[in-house]
Amino acid sequence: MHLSRVAQNSTLLQRVPSRVLNPAMDFLSSSISTFICSIISTPQMVLTDRIMAGVYEHFLQAICWIYKTEGNWTN
């Protein structure tokens, strides 16, 4: 909804017809939200799956162990 208002107030609407711009804005906002959710949900699912599989006893242990063993990307 917010992107539609931004598009309507910009010169983009003058260049692109609204029948094309509105679906494009819907697609853009959906893509952005999917990207952001995947950044959060994928690590969360890794933790959840490993805790449920019994690899770690609790959340804090999982976080500490993953940070120590998999979290150092500077090498």
PyMOL Python script that loads the backbone (N, CA, C, O; Angstrom):
from pymol import cmd

cmd.read_pdbstr("""\
ATOM      1  N   MET A   1       0.823  -1.186   0.000  1.00  0.00           N
ATOM      2  CA  MET A   1       0.000   0.000   0.000  1.00  0.00           C
ATOM      3  C   MET A   1       0.867   1.250   0.000  1.00  0.00           C
ATOM      4  O   MET A   1       0.584   2.201  -0.729  1.00  0.00           O
ATOM      5  N   HIS A   2       1.912   1.258   0.803  1.00  0.00           N
ATOM      6  CA  HIS A   2       2.784   2.424   0.887  1.00  0.00           C
ATOM      7  C   HIS A   2       3.530   2.636  -0.430  1.00  0.00           C
ATOM      8  O   HIS A   2       3.668   3.772  -0.883  1.00  0.00           O
ATOM      9  N   LEU A   3       4.006   1.570  -1.040  1.00  0.00           N
ATOM     10  CA  LEU A   3       4.694   1.708  -2.325  1.00  0.00           C
ATOM     11  C   LEU A   3       3.771   2.271  -3.402  1.00  0.00           C
ATOM     12  O   LEU A   3       4.216   3.034  -4.259  1.00  0.00           O
ATOM     13  N   SER A   4       2.508   1.908  -3.367  1.00  0.00           N
ATOM     14  CA  SER A   4       1.552   2.449  -4.340  1.00  0.00           C
ATOM     15  C   SER A   4       1.405   3.954  -4.180  1.00  0.00           C
ATOM     16  O   SER A   4       1.336   4.694  -5.162  1.00  0.00           O
ATOM     17  N   ARG A   5       1.358   4.401  -2.914  1.00  0.00           N
ATOM     18  CA  ARG A   5       1.260   5.848  -2.684  1.00  0.00           C
ATOM     19  C   ARG A   5       2.523   6.565  -3.142  1.00  0.00           C
ATOM     20  O   ARG A   5       2.445   7.654  -3.711  1.00  0.00           O
ATOM     21  N   VAL A   6       3.659   5.979  -2.905  1.00  0.00           N
ATOM     22  CA  VAL A   6       4.915   6.584  -3.350  1.00  0.00           C
ATOM     23  C   VAL A   6       4.940   6.659  -4.864  1.00  0.00           C
ATOM     24  O   VAL A   6       5.336   7.677  -5.433  1.00  0.00           O
ATOM     25  N   ALA A   7       4.524   5.596  -5.513  1.00  0.00           N
ATOM     26  CA  ALA A   7       4.521   5.571  -6.978  1.00  0.00           C
ATOM     27  C   ALA A   7       3.547   6.583  -7.541  1.00  0.00           C
ATOM     28  O   ALA A   7       3.829   7.203  -8.566  1.00  0.00           O
ATOM     29  N   GLN A   8       2.417   6.763  -6.898  1.00  0.00           N
ATOM     30  CA  GLN A   8       1.428   7.722  -7.396  1.00  0.00           C
ATOM     31  C   GLN A   8       1.907   9.154  -7.254  1.00  0.00           C
ATOM     32  O   GLN A   8       1.504  10.023  -8.028  1.00  0.00           O
ATOM     33  N   ASN A   9       2.759   9.410  -6.277  1.00  0.00           N
ATOM     34  CA  ASN A   9       3.262  10.768  -6.053  1.00  0.00           C
ATOM     35  C   ASN A   9       4.546  11.051  -6.821  1.00  0.00           C
ATOM     36  O   ASN A   9       5.079  12.157  -6.736  1.00  0.00           O
ATOM     37  N   SER A  10       5.045  10.087  -7.559  1.00  0.00           N
ATOM     38  CA  SER A  10       6.304  10.283  -8.262  1.00  0.00           C
ATOM     39  C   SER A  10       6.064  10.462  -9.764  1.00  0.00           C
ATOM     40  O   SER A  10       4.946  10.316 -10.257  1.00  0.00           O
ATOM     41  N   THR A  11       7.119  10.775 -10.452  1.00  0.00           N
ATOM     42  CA  THR A  11       7.025  10.915 -11.905  1.00  0.00           C
ATOM     43  C   THR A  11       6.978   9.561 -12.601  1.00  0.00           C
ATOM     44  O   THR A  11       6.744   9.490 -13.808  1.00  0.00           O
ATOM     45  N   LEU A  12       7.198   8.494 -11.853  1.00  0.00           N
ATOM     46  CA  LEU A  12       7.134   7.152 -12.426  1.00  0.00           C
ATOM     47  C   LEU A  12       5.751   6.851 -12.978  1.00  0.00           C
ATOM     48  O   LEU A  12       5.624   6.202 -14.017  1.00  0.00           O
ATOM     49  N   LEU A  13       4.722   7.313 -12.298  1.00  0.00           N
ATOM     50  CA  LEU A  13       3.353   7.087 -12.755  1.00  0.00           C
ATOM     51  C   LEU A  13       3.085   7.783 -14.081  1.00  0.00           C
ATOM     52  O   LEU A  13       2.261   7.324 -14.872  1.00  0.00           O
ATOM     53  N   GLN A  14       3.772   8.878 -14.323  1.00  0.00           N
ATOM     54  CA  GLN A  14       3.604   9.581 -15.593  1.00  0.00           C
ATOM     55  C   GLN A  14       4.245   8.815 -16.739  1.00  0.00           C
ATOM     56  O   GLN A  14       3.825   8.955 -17.888  1.00  0.00           O
ATOM     57  N   ARG A  15       5.241   8.018 -16.445  1.00  0.00           N
ATOM     58  CA  ARG A  15       5.968   7.279 -17.475  1.00  0.00           C
ATOM     59  C   ARG A  15       5.465   5.854 -17.672  1.00  0.00           C
ATOM     60  O   ARG A  15       5.557   5.298 -18.767  1.00  0.00           O
ATOM     61  N   VAL A  16       4.934   5.269 -16.602  1.00  0.00           N
ATOM     62  CA  VAL A  16       4.471   3.884 -16.658  1.00  0.00           C
ATOM     63  C   VAL A  16       2.984   3.874 -16.333  1.00  0.00           C
ATOM     64  O   VAL A  16       2.571   4.459 -15.332  1.00  0.00           O
ATOM     65  N   PRO A  17       2.176   3.222 -17.158  1.00  0.00           N
ATOM     66  CA  PRO A  17       0.733   3.179 -16.874  1.00  0.00           C
ATOM     67  C   PRO A  17       0.448   2.463 -15.550  1.00  0.00           C
ATOM     68  O   PRO A  17       1.171   1.546 -15.159  1.00  0.00           O
ATOM     69  N   SER A  18      -0.604   2.892 -14.876  1.00  0.00           N
ATOM     70  CA  SER A  18      -0.927   2.323 -13.567  1.00  0.00           C
ATOM     71  C   SER A  18      -1.291   0.846 -13.664  1.00  0.00           C
ATOM     72  O   SER A  18      -1.096   0.109 -12.698  1.00  0.00           O
ATOM     73  N   ARG A  19      -1.813   0.393 -14.803  1.00  0.00           N
ATOM     74  CA  ARG A  19      -2.150  -1.028 -14.946  1.00  0.00           C
ATOM     75  C   ARG A  19      -0.897  -1.898 -14.951  1.00  0.00           C
ATOM     76  O   ARG A  19      -0.976  -3.099 -14.692  1.00  0.00           O
ATOM     77  N   VAL A  20       0.264  -1.299 -15.247  1.00  0.00           N
ATOM     78  CA  VAL A  20       1.540  -2.012 -15.201  1.00  0.00           C
ATOM     79  C   VAL A  20       2.257  -1.724 -13.884  1.00  0.00           C
ATOM     80  O   VAL A  20       2.873  -2.614 -13.298  1.00  0.00           O
ATOM     81  N   LEU A  21       2.173  -0.495 -13.430  1.00  0.00           N
ATOM     82  CA  LEU A  21       2.912  -0.081 -12.239  1.00  0.00           C
ATOM     83  C   LEU A  21       2.396  -0.748 -10.965  1.00  0.00           C
ATOM     84  O   LEU A  21       3.195  -1.180 -10.133  1.00  0.00           O
ATOM     85  N   ASN A  22       1.096  -0.837 -10.799  1.00  0.00           N
ATOM     86  CA  ASN A  22       0.546  -1.428  -9.572  1.00  0.00           C
ATOM     87  C   ASN A  22       0.958  -2.889  -9.401  1.00  0.00           C
ATOM     88  O   ASN A  22       1.405  -3.250  -8.312  1.00  0.00           O
ATOM     89  N   PRO A  23       0.834  -3.754 -10.419  1.00  0.00           N
ATOM     90  CA  PRO A  23       1.323  -5.126 -10.237  1.00  0.00           C
ATOM     91  C   PRO A  23       2.842  -5.189 -10.042  1.00  0.00           C
ATOM     92  O   PRO A  23       3.338  -6.050  -9.315  1.00  0.00           O
ATOM     93  N   ALA A  24       3.570  -4.292 -10.682  1.00  0.00           N
ATOM     94  CA  ALA A  24       5.023  -4.266 -10.511  1.00  0.00           C
ATOM     95  C   ALA A  24       5.385  -3.896  -9.071  1.00  0.00           C
ATOM     96  O   ALA A  24       6.309  -4.472  -8.496  1.00  0.00           O
ATOM     97  N   MET A  25       4.671  -2.952  -8.500  1.00  0.00           N
ATOM     98  CA  MET A  25       4.907  -2.578  -7.106  1.00  0.00           C
ATOM     99  C   MET A  25       4.530  -3.722  -6.163  1.00  0.00           C
ATOM    100  O   MET A  25       5.220  -3.956  -5.170  1.00  0.00           O
ATOM    101  N   ASP A  26       3.449  -4.430  -6.463  1.00  0.00           N
ATOM    102  CA  ASP A  26       3.082  -5.601  -5.653  1.00  0.00           C
ATOM    103  C   ASP A  26       4.182  -6.650  -5.709  1.00  0.00           C
ATOM    104  O   ASP A  26       4.558  -7.214  -4.682  1.00  0.00           O
ATOM    105  N   PHE A  27       4.697  -6.911  -6.901  1.00  0.00           N
ATOM    106  CA  PHE A  27       5.762  -7.895  -7.064  1.00  0.00           C
ATOM    107  C   PHE A  27       7.026  -7.452  -6.329  1.00  0.00           C
ATOM    108  O   PHE A  27       7.672  -8.261  -5.663  1.00  0.00           O
ATOM    109  N   LEU A  28       7.376  -6.187  -6.445  1.00  0.00           N
ATOM    110  CA  LEU A  28       8.565  -5.658  -5.780  1.00  0.00           C
ATOM    111  C   LEU A  28       8.450  -5.767  -4.264  1.00  0.00           C
ATOM    112  O   LEU A  28       9.389  -6.207  -3.600  1.00  0.00           O
ATOM    113  N   SER A  29       7.318  -5.374  -3.720  1.00  0.00           N
ATOM    114  CA  SER A  29       7.155  -5.442  -2.264  1.00  0.00           C
ATOM    115  C   SER A  29       7.144  -6.891  -1.783  1.00  0.00           C
ATOM    116  O   SER A  29       7.674  -7.192  -0.713  1.00  0.00           O
ATOM    117  N   SER A  30       6.550  -7.780  -2.558  1.00  0.00           N
ATOM    118  CA  SER A  30       6.561  -9.197  -2.196  1.00  0.00           C
ATOM    119  C   SER A  30       7.973  -9.772  -2.245  1.00  0.00           C
ATOM    120  O   SER A  30       8.352 -10.564  -1.382  1.00  0.00           O
ATOM    121  N   SER A  31       8.738  -9.384  -3.231  1.00  0.00           N
ATOM    122  CA  SER A  31      10.121  -9.862  -3.350  1.00  0.00           C
ATOM    123  C   SER A  31      10.974  -9.380  -2.186  1.00  0.00           C
ATOM    124  O   SER A  31      11.755 -10.149  -1.626  1.00  0.00           O
ATOM    125  N   ILE A  32      10.829  -8.133  -1.827  1.00  0.00           N
ATOM    126  CA  ILE A  32      11.597  -7.574  -0.717  1.00  0.00           C
ATOM    127  C   ILE A  32      11.235  -8.274   0.584  1.00  0.00           C
ATOM    128  O   ILE A  32      12.119  -8.625   1.366  1.00  0.00           O
ATOM    129  N   SER A  33       9.949  -8.477   0.821  1.00  0.00           N
ATOM    130  CA  SER A  33       9.542  -9.126   2.075  1.00  0.00           C
ATOM    131  C   SER A  33       9.983 -10.585   2.117  1.00  0.00           C
ATOM    132  O   SER A  33      10.361 -11.081   3.178  1.00  0.00           O
ATOM    133  N   THR A  34       9.941 -11.276   0.991  1.00  0.00           N
ATOM    134  CA  THR A  34      10.402 -12.664   0.952  1.00  0.00           C
ATOM    135  C   THR A  34      11.889 -12.745   1.248  1.00  0.00           C
ATOM    136  O   THR A  34      12.324 -13.631   1.983  1.00  0.00           O
ATOM    137  N   PHE A  35      12.668 -11.841   0.694  1.00  0.00           N
ATOM    138  CA  PHE A  35      14.108 -11.807   0.942  1.00  0.00           C
ATOM    139  C   PHE A  35      14.403 -11.575   2.413  1.00  0.00           C
ATOM    140  O   PHE A  35      15.229 -12.274   3.000  1.00  0.00           O
ATOM    141  N   ILE A  36      13.744 -10.610   3.005  1.00  0.00           N
ATOM    142  CA  ILE A  36      13.973 -10.298   4.416  1.00  0.00           C
ATOM    143  C   ILE A  36      13.542 -11.464   5.305  1.00  0.00           C
ATOM    144  O   ILE A  36      14.239 -11.802   6.262  1.00  0.00           O
ATOM    145  N   CYS A  37      12.415 -12.071   5.001  1.00  0.00           N
ATOM    146  CA  CYS A  37      11.946 -13.214   5.795  1.00  0.00           C
ATOM    147  C   CYS A  37      12.889 -14.404   5.683  1.00  0.00           C
ATOM    148  O   CYS A  37      13.090 -15.127   6.658  1.00  0.00           O
ATOM    149  N   SER A  38      13.467 -14.613   4.513  1.00  0.00           N
ATOM    150  CA  SER A  38      14.374 -15.753   4.359  1.00  0.00           C
ATOM    151  C   SER A  38      15.657 -15.557   5.157  1.00  0.00           C
ATOM    152  O   SER A  38      16.248 -16.529   5.629  1.00  0.00           O
ATOM    153  N   ILE A  39      16.089 -14.320   5.311  1.00  0.00           N
ATOM    154  CA  ILE A  39      17.273 -14.037   6.118  1.00  0.00           C
ATOM    155  C   ILE A  39      17.020 -14.394   7.583  1.00  0.00           C
ATOM    156  O   ILE A  39      17.934 -14.824   8.287  1.00  0.00           O
ATOM    157  N   ILE A  40      15.798 -14.219   8.032  1.00  0.00           N
ATOM    158  CA  ILE A  40      15.454 -14.505   9.419  1.00  0.00           C
ATOM    159  C   ILE A  40      15.011 -15.954   9.607  1.00  0.00           C
ATOM    160  O   ILE A  40      15.446 -16.615  10.550  1.00  0.00           O
ATOM    161  N   SER A  41      14.160 -16.448   8.727  1.00  0.00           N
ATOM    162  CA  SER A  41      13.551 -17.755   8.963  1.00  0.00           C
ATOM    163  C   SER A  41      14.490 -18.924   8.697  1.00  0.00           C
ATOM    164  O   SER A  41      14.355 -19.959   9.351  1.00  0.00           O
ATOM    165  N   THR A  42      15.429 -18.809   7.775  1.00  0.00           N
ATOM    166  CA  THR A  42      16.327 -19.932   7.501  1.00  0.00           C
ATOM    167  C   THR A  42      17.215 -20.253   8.695  1.00  0.00           C
ATOM    168  O   THR A  42      17.270 -21.417   9.093  1.00  0.00           O
ATOM    169  N   PRO A  43      17.908 -19.295   9.284  1.00  0.00           N
ATOM    170  CA  PRO A  43      18.679 -19.622  10.492  1.00  0.00           C
ATOM    171  C   PRO A  43      17.794 -20.101  11.647  1.00  0.00           C
ATOM    172  O   PRO A  43      18.194 -20.972  12.420  1.00  0.00           O
ATOM    173  N   GLN A  44      16.617 -19.540  11.758  1.00  0.00           N
ATOM    174  CA  GLN A  44      15.690 -19.968  12.803  1.00  0.00           C
ATOM    175  C   GLN A  44      15.307 -21.433  12.608  1.00  0.00           C
ATOM    176  O   GLN A  44      15.248 -22.186  13.580  1.00  0.00           O
ATOM    177  N   MET A  45      15.049 -21.841  11.385  1.00  0.00           N
ATOM    178  CA  MET A  45      14.686 -23.237  11.120  1.00  0.00           C
ATOM    179  C   MET A  45      15.865 -24.175  11.356  1.00  0.00           C
ATOM    180  O   MET A  45      15.671 -25.303  11.809  1.00  0.00           O
ATOM    181  N   VAL A  46      17.077 -23.731  11.058  1.00  0.00           N
ATOM    182  CA  VAL A  46      18.257 -24.550  11.343  1.00  0.00           C
ATOM    183  C   VAL A  46      18.342 -24.811  12.844  1.00  0.00           C
ATOM    184  O   VAL A  46      18.554 -25.946  13.271  1.00  0.00           O
ATOM    185  N   LEU A  47      18.176 -23.765  13.635  1.00  0.00           N
ATOM    186  CA  LEU A  47      18.203 -23.920  15.093  1.00  0.00           C
ATOM    187  C   LEU A  47      17.085 -24.841  15.568  1.00  0.00           C
ATOM    188  O   LEU A  47      17.323 -25.759  16.353  1.00  0.00           O
ATOM    189  N   THR A  48      15.884 -24.600  15.100  1.00  0.00           N
ATOM    190  CA  THR A  48      14.741 -25.405  15.517  1.00  0.00           C
ATOM    191  C   THR A  48      14.927 -26.870  15.154  1.00  0.00           C
ATOM    192  O   THR A  48      14.679 -27.751  15.977  1.00  0.00           O
ATOM    193  N   ASP A  49      15.356 -27.132  13.943  1.00  0.00           N
ATOM    194  CA  ASP A  49      15.547 -28.517  13.501  1.00  0.00           C
ATOM    195  C   ASP A  49      16.623 -29.223  14.313  1.00  0.00           C
ATOM    196  O   ASP A  49      16.461 -30.385  14.685  1.00  0.00           O
ATOM    197  N   ARG A  50      17.709 -28.533  14.586  1.00  0.00           N
ATOM    198  CA  ARG A  50      18.792 -29.153  15.348  1.00  0.00           C
ATOM    199  C   ARG A  50      18.404 -29.390  16.802  1.00  0.00           C
ATOM    200  O   ARG A  50      18.798 -30.400  17.385  1.00  0.00           O
ATOM    201  N   ILE A  51      17.648 -28.486  17.391  1.00  0.00           N
ATOM    202  CA  ILE A  51      17.184 -28.684  18.766  1.00  0.00           C
ATOM    203  C   ILE A  51      16.203 -29.851  18.817  1.00  0.00           C
ATOM    204  O   ILE A  51      16.281 -30.683  19.721  1.00  0.00           O
ATOM    205  N   MET A  52      15.281 -29.923  17.859  1.00  0.00           N
ATOM    206  CA  MET A  52      14.317 -31.022  17.838  1.00  0.00           C
ATOM    207  C   MET A  52      14.992 -32.360  17.559  1.00  0.00           C
ATOM    208  O   MET A  52      14.513 -33.397  18.017  1.00  0.00           O
ATOM    209  N   ALA A  53      16.097 -32.355  16.816  1.00  0.00           N
ATOM    210  CA  ALA A  53      16.817 -33.595  16.531  1.00  0.00           C
ATOM    211  C   ALA A  53      17.699 -34.025  17.694  1.00  0.00           C
ATOM    212  O   ALA A  53      18.268 -35.117  17.673  1.00  0.00           O
ATOM    213  N   GLY A  54      17.815 -33.183  18.699  1.00  0.00           N
ATOM    214  CA  GLY A  54      18.600 -33.540  19.867  1.00  0.00           C
ATOM    215  C   GLY A  54      20.075 -33.206  19.750  1.00  0.00           C
ATOM    216  O   GLY A  54      20.876 -33.636  20.580  1.00  0.00           O
ATOM    217  N   VAL A  55      20.444 -32.446  18.730  1.00  0.00           N
ATOM    218  CA  VAL A  55      21.841 -32.049  18.579  1.00  0.00           C
ATOM    219  C   VAL A  55      22.233 -31.103  19.716  1.00  0.00           C
ATOM    220  O   VAL A  55      23.341 -31.189  20.244  1.00  0.00           O
ATOM    221  N   TYR A  56      21.337 -30.216  20.082  1.00  0.00           N
ATOM    222  CA  TYR A  56      21.560 -29.280  21.180  1.00  0.00           C
ATOM    223  C   TYR A  56      20.439 -29.446  22.193  1.00  0.00           C
ATOM    224  O   TYR A  56      19.313 -29.796  21.840  1.00  0.00           O
ATOM    225  N   GLU A  57      20.760 -29.192  23.452  1.00  0.00           N
ATOM    226  CA  GLU A  57      19.762 -29.343  24.501  1.00  0.00           C
ATOM    227  C   GLU A  57      18.809 -28.155  24.579  1.00  0.00           C
ATOM    228  O   GLU A  57      17.622 -28.321  24.862  1.00  0.00           O
ATOM    229  N   HIS A  58      19.331 -26.962  24.327  1.00  0.00           N
ATOM    230  CA  HIS A  58      18.492 -25.773  24.434  1.00  0.00           C
ATOM    231  C   HIS A  58      19.020 -24.691  23.488  1.00  0.00           C
ATOM    232  O   HIS A  58      20.075 -24.830  22.869  1.00  0.00           O
ATOM    233  N   PHE A  59      18.254 -23.626  23.404  1.00  0.00           N
ATOM    234  CA  PHE A  59      18.515 -22.556  22.450  1.00  0.00           C
ATOM    235  C   PHE A  59      19.870 -21.884  22.673  1.00  0.00           C
ATOM    236  O   PHE A  59      20.615 -21.669  21.717  1.00  0.00           O
ATOM    237  N   LEU A  60      20.190 -21.555  23.902  1.00  0.00           N
ATOM    238  CA  LEU A  60      21.447 -20.860  24.198  1.00  0.00           C
ATOM    239  C   LEU A  60      22.655 -21.717  23.823  1.00  0.00           C
ATOM    240  O   LEU A  60      23.633 -21.206  23.278  1.00  0.00           O
ATOM    241  N   GLN A  61      22.592 -23.000  24.108  1.00  0.00           N
ATOM    242  CA  GLN A  61      23.673 -23.901  23.732  1.00  0.00           C
ATOM    243  C   GLN A  61      23.829 -23.942  22.212  1.00  0.00           C
ATOM    244  O   GLN A  61      24.948 -23.950  21.700  1.00  0.00           O
ATOM    245  N   ALA A  62      22.716 -23.967  21.500  1.00  0.00           N
ATOM    246  CA  ALA A  62      22.756 -23.999  20.032  1.00  0.00           C
ATOM    247  C   ALA A  62      23.402 -22.732  19.481  1.00  0.00           C
ATOM    248  O   ALA A  62      24.258 -22.799  18.599  1.00  0.00           O
ATOM    249  N   ILE A  63      22.998 -21.596  19.994  1.00  0.00           N
ATOM    250  CA  ILE A  63      23.552 -20.321  19.524  1.00  0.00           C
ATOM    251  C   ILE A  63      25.058 -20.265  19.769  1.00  0.00           C
ATOM    252  O   ILE A  63      25.826 -19.916  18.872  1.00  0.00           O
ATOM    253  N   CYS A  64      25.470 -20.606  20.969  1.00  0.00           N
ATOM    254  CA  CYS A  64      26.896 -20.549  21.302  1.00  0.00           C
ATOM    255  C   CYS A  64      27.717 -21.501  20.446  1.00  0.00           C
ATOM    256  O   CYS A  64      28.776 -21.128  19.942  1.00  0.00           O
ATOM    257  N   TRP A  65      27.236 -22.723  20.281  1.00  0.00           N
ATOM    258  CA  TRP A  65      27.988 -23.713  19.511  1.00  0.00           C
ATOM    259  C   TRP A  65      28.064 -23.329  18.030  1.00  0.00           C
ATOM    260  O   TRP A  65      29.126 -23.434  17.417  1.00  0.00           O
ATOM    261  N   ILE A  66      26.970 -22.897  17.471  1.00  0.00           N
ATOM    262  CA  ILE A  66      26.976 -22.511  16.051  1.00  0.00           C
ATOM    263  C   ILE A  66      27.871 -21.309  15.832  1.00  0.00           C
ATOM    264  O   ILE A  66      28.588 -21.242  14.834  1.00  0.00           O
ATOM    265  N   TYR A  67      27.839 -20.357  16.753  1.00  0.00           N
ATOM    266  CA  TYR A  67      28.711 -19.188  16.616  1.00  0.00           C
ATOM    267  C   TYR A  67      30.182 -19.589  16.676  1.00  0.00           C
ATOM    268  O   TYR A  67      30.998 -19.078  15.910  1.00  0.00           O
ATOM    269  N   LYS A  68      30.524 -20.512  17.594  1.00  0.00           N
ATOM    270  CA  LYS A  68      31.917 -20.940  17.736  1.00  0.00           C
ATOM    271  C   LYS A  68      32.392 -21.744  16.532  1.00  0.00           C
ATOM    272  O   LYS A  68      33.527 -21.575  16.084  1.00  0.00           O
ATOM    273  N   THR A  69      31.544 -22.611  16.008  1.00  0.00           N
ATOM    274  CA  THR A  69      31.994 -23.532  14.955  1.00  0.00           C
ATOM    275  C   THR A  69      31.671 -23.077  13.543  1.00  0.00           C
ATOM    276  O   THR A  69      32.429 -23.357  12.614  1.00  0.00           O
ATOM    277  N   GLU A  70      30.558 -22.382  13.368  1.00  0.00           N
ATOM    278  CA  GLU A  70      30.123 -22.009  12.013  1.00  0.00           C
ATOM    279  C   GLU A  70      30.032 -20.510  11.799  1.00  0.00           C
ATOM    280  O   GLU A  70      29.804 -20.061  10.676  1.00  0.00           O
ATOM    281  N   GLY A  71      30.204 -19.743  12.837  1.00  0.00           N
ATOM    282  CA  GLY A  71      29.959 -18.311  12.737  1.00  0.00           C
ATOM    283  C   GLY A  71      31.157 -17.471  12.292  1.00  0.00           C
ATOM    284  O   GLY A  71      30.992 -16.290  11.988  1.00  0.00           O
ATOM    285  N   ASN A  72      32.327 -18.037  12.250  1.00  0.00           N
ATOM    286  CA  ASN A  72      33.506 -17.265  11.882  1.00  0.00           C
ATOM    287  C   ASN A  72      33.733 -17.348  10.374  1.00  0.00           C
ATOM    288  O   ASN A  72      34.283 -18.329   9.873  1.00  0.00           O
ATOM    289  N   TRP A  73      33.310 -16.323   9.668  1.00  0.00           N
ATOM    290  CA  TRP A  73      33.429 -16.309   8.201  1.00  0.00           C
ATOM    291  C   TRP A  73      34.625 -15.500   7.719  1.00  0.00           C
ATOM    292  O   TRP A  73      34.775 -15.270   6.519  1.00  0.00           O
ATOM    293  N   THR A  74      35.475 -15.068   8.641  1.00  0.00           N
ATOM    294  CA  THR A  74      36.601 -14.216   8.249  1.00  0.00           C
ATOM    295  C   THR A  74      37.780 -15.010   7.744  1.00  0.00           C
ATOM    296  O   THR A  74      38.715 -14.419   7.202  1.00  0.00           O
ATOM    297  N   ASN A  75      37.784 -16.315   7.894  1.00  0.00           N
ATOM    298  CA  ASN A  75      38.917 -17.133   7.462  1.00  0.00           C
ATOM    299  C   ASN A  75      38.992 -17.228   5.960  1.00  0.00           C
ATOM    300  O   ASN A  75      39.889 -17.881   5.426  1.00  0.00           O
TER     301      ASN A  75
END
""", "prot")
cmd.dss("prot")
cmd.show_as("cartoon", "prot")
cmd.util.cbc("prot")
cmd.orient("prot")
